[in-house]
Amino acid sequence: MAEGFDKFLAVPTSQKVILLVVLMGLIGAGWYFLMFEEVATNIGKEAKRTPALNKSLSDEQEIEKNLVKYQEEIEQLKKVRDEMRDRLPDSAEIADLLQKIHGQAKIVGLEIARFERGDTVMEQTYARIPVRMTLKGSFNQISTFFYYLGRLTRIVNVENIELTAASRQDQGSDLVAICTATTFQYLPPGAAAAAAGKKGKK
């Protein structure tokens, strides 16, 4: 190796320069073919994938927009459902309704002499729950009481109203009103048929 190095030193300077240039060219060519060409090839491949990736990104962004929109719609539907549950609950909750009715009667100074629940009537998607009531008070108190019942969150229909003059025994009462307050309960699909089947077996 020392001999080869001595030979290199003996070569004229101009030839040394040429040899160095050739050597650097060979190193550069090797780097190009081994590194640069591979990198360039990978860049070309990734460049070809760019349109597909852009489209995929665009699709994902569109899905995200729709997701936000659907989430807002779902939240809105939940609010509507909760409002409907207040108006048409999925349980009878007569005790709660009785408390509210007594509260409304107390507000207007009306006496409820009788409060009797009738038989539940099953319909296809809901049940009717009638409550027979006897009320004592003035015409203004009774009409105001009916007005307040109509403003309850839960649906309550007042029907079959019978008004009679109060007897002498009912001190401070001008009228006696006998009526039926009907509220409603939501039934899930098939509940009415199942209830009818149980009645049939009995």
HELIX and SHEET records of a PDB file:
HELIX    1   1 ALA A    2  ALA A   10  1                                   9    
HELIX    2   2 THR A   13  TRP A   31  1                                  19    
HELIX    3   3 TYR A   32  PHE A   36  3                                   5    
HELIX    4   4 GLU A   37  ARG A   87  1                                  51    
HELIX    5   5 ILE A   94  VAL A  108  1                                  15    
HELIX    6   6 PHE A  139  GLY A  150  1                                  12    
HELIX    7   7 ALA A  191  LYS A  201  1                                  11    
SHEET    1   A 3 GLU A 111  ARG A 117  0                                        
SHEET    2   A 3 TYR A 126  GLY A 137 -1                                        
SHEET    3   A 3 VAL A 121  MET A 122 -1                                        
SHEET    1   B 4 GLU A 111  ARG A 117  0                                        
SHEET    2   B 4 TYR A 126  GLY A 137 -1                                        
SHEET    3   B 4 LEU A 175  TYR A 186 -1                                        
SHEET    4   B 4 VAL A 156  ALA A 165 -1                                        
END                                                                             
